[in-house]
Amino acid sequence: MATKDFRDSVEPAIRPFLSGNEPLLAASPLVPDPGATEELNIADELKNLLDPTLYVGLGAHPGNALQHATWGRGVAGGPDSIAGQLFTAVTKAVSPTIAVAQSGIYIFDMDSKPRGEGFFAKWFGEVDRVANLLHRVPRESLMGAVATPKGVLLQGRLLAGFTDGSGCALLCAPPSLAAPVVAAIGAPKS
């Protein structure tokens, strides 16, 4: 997907949330980052591996050592930090989208609304994109962003840093949209 094509397709839905004629610098759909949100505690991991009662029931797992080894940290900072709030907004969204403007970072939950009435119009007709603002980080709170190293598991992943010392990983899908997002986060406010 071309960067400009996606940005242009979501801009009409996002435009009401931007100030005046503020340009939309970059936009990308996001996937919740699979990185761990807690510090790795080896003693707790070993206790969890040796405790057979953890495997009873659905969804139980021995710990997050594999998650740490594969992805590292998804967020550095507490739940009330800038990164923690941003990470939480992305994980709560059904269809998360990041938009970067001169005023900051916006996280939207994108939806589609059918234009027509009736069965066929709703299922096969034209739709409008609808943006629901979930979170905003002002430009003053941004330190910058860097793309993570290339690799099979890390394509499209970027790390954003904030003025409170926290940081968070964002995963752009498709990966080709990560570079413009990184550049836009690093762009100075004019």
C-alpha positions in Angstrom: 0.0 0.0 0.0 1.4 3.4 -0.9 1.9 5.7 2.0 0.1 8.6 0.4 -2.8 6.4 -0.7 -3.6 5.3 2.9 -3.1 8.8 4.4 -5.4 10.3 1.7 -8.1 7.7 2.3 -8.3 8.2 6.1 -7.8 12.0 6.1 -11.5 12.9 5.6 -12.4 10.9 8.7 -9.5 12.3 10.7 -9.8 15.9 9.6 -12.4 17.0 12.2 -9.9 16.2 15.0 -7.0 18.3 13.5 -6.7 22.0 14.0 -7.7 24.2 11.1 -5.6 23.5 8.0 -3.0 21.4 9.9 -1.5 18.8 7.5 -1.8 15.1 8.3 1.9 14.1 8.1 1.5 10.3 8.2 -1.0 7.6 9.0 -1.0 3.9 9.4 -3.1 1.0 10.6 -1.6 -0.5 13.7 -1.5 -4.0 15.2 -1.2 -4.2 19.0 2.5 -4.8 19.7 3.1 -8.3 21.2 6.0 -7.0 23.4 5.8 -7.6 27.1 4.4 -5.0 29.4 6.1 -6.1 32.6 9.7 -6.5 33.7 11.0 -10.1 33.4 11.6 -11.7 36.8 13.6 -14.9 36.4 12.6 -16.3 39.9 8.9 -15.8 39.1 9.3 -17.4 35.7 10.9 -20.5 37.1 8.2 -20.8 39.8 5.6 -20.5 37.1 7.2 -23.2 35.0 7.3 -25.6 37.9 3.7 -25.0 39.1 1.4 -27.5 37.4 -1.7 -25.6 38.7 -1.0 -22.8 36.2 -1.9 -25.0 33.2 -5.5 -25.7 34.5 -8.1 -23.8 32.5 -8.0 -22.0 29.2 -5.5 -19.3 28.4 -3.0 -20.2 31.2 0.6 -19.9 30.4 3.8 -20.3 32.3 5.0 -16.7 32.1 6.3 -14.1 29.7 9.9 -15.2 29.2 9.3 -16.3 25.6 7.5 -13.0 24.9 10.4 -11.1 26.3 12.9 -13.2 24.3 11.1 -12.8 21.0 9.7 -9.2 21.2 11.3 -7.5 24.1 9.4 -4.8 25.9 6.2 -3.3 24.3 6.1 -0.5 26.8 8.6 1.0 29.2 6.9 3.0 31.9 3.9 2.5 34.1 0.3 2.4 33.1 -0.1 6.1 33.8 3.0 7.1 31.8 2.5 8.7 28.4 3.7 5.4 26.7 1.5 3.3 28.9 -1.6 5.3 28.1 -0.8 5.2 24.3 -0.1 1.4 24.5 -3.4 0.8 26.3 -5.3 2.9 23.7 -3.9 0.8 20.9 -4.7 -2.5 22.6 -8.3 -1.5 23.3 -9.1 -0.5 19.7 -10.7 -2.9 17.3 -9.1 -1.2 14.3 -6.3 1.0 15.6 -4.9 3.7 13.4 -2.1 6.2 14.2 -2.2 9.6 12.7 0.7 12.0 13.0 0.2 15.7 12.6 2.2 18.8 13.6 0.3 19.0 16.9 1.1 15.4 17.9 0.1 11.7 17.7 -3.5 10.6 17.5 -4.8 7.1 18.0 -8.1 6.4 16.3 -10.4 3.4 16.2 -11.5 3.3 12.6 -14.9 2.0 11.5 -16.9 1.9 8.3 -20.5 3.2 7.9 -22.5 2.1 4.9 -23.9 4.9 2.8 -27.0 3.1 1.5 -30.0 1.5 3.0 -31.2 -2.0 2.4 -29.3 -5.4 2.5 -27.3 -5.1 -0.7 -26.4 -1.4 -0.2 -25.1 -2.1 3.3 -23.1 -5.2 2.3 -21.9 -4.3 -1.1 -22.3 -0.5 -1.4 -20.0 2.4 -0.7 -18.9 3.1 2.8 -17.5 6.1 4.7 -14.7 5.8 7.2 -15.5 6.9 10.7 -12.8 7.9 13.1 -13.2 7.6 16.9 -10.5 9.4 18.8 -9.1 7.2 21.6 -5.9 9.1 22.6 -3.8 12.1 21.8 -0.2 12.8 22.7 0.8 16.5 22.1 4.0 17.2 20.1 5.6 18.7 23.3 5.5 15.3 24.9 7.3 13.5 22.0 11.1 12.9 22.1 11.1 11.1 18.8 10.9 7.7 17.2 13.2 5.1 15.6 12.5 2.1 13.4 13.5 -1.2 14.9 16.0 -3.4 13.2 14.8 -5.3 10.1 13.9 -8.9 10.6 11.1 -11.4 10.0 9.4 -10.6 13.4 10.2 -6.9 13.6 9.0 -5.5 10.2 6.9 -2.4 10.7 7.8 -1.9 14.3 8.9 1.4 15.7 9.9 2.7 19.1 8.5 6.1 20.3 10.0 8.0 23.2 8.3 10.5 25.4 9.4 13.4 27.7 8.5 11.5 30.9 11.1 8.9 30.1 8.7 6.3 28.9 8.6 4.6 25.6 6.4 2.3 23.6 6.6 0.0 20.6 4.1 0.5 17.8 3.6 -2.0 15.0 2.5 -0.6 11.6 0.7 -2.9 9.2 1.7 -2.9 6.4 5.3 -2.5 7.4 5.9 0.0 4.5 4.0 2.7 6.4 6.4 2.6 9.4 9.1 4.8 7.9 6.8 7.7 7.2 5.4 7.5 10.7 8.9 7.6 12.2 9.8 10.5 10.0 6.6 12.4 10.9 7.1 11.8 14.7 10.6 13.3 14.4 9.5 16.3 12.3 9.8 19.6 14.1 6.7 21.6 14.9 6.5 24.6 12.6 
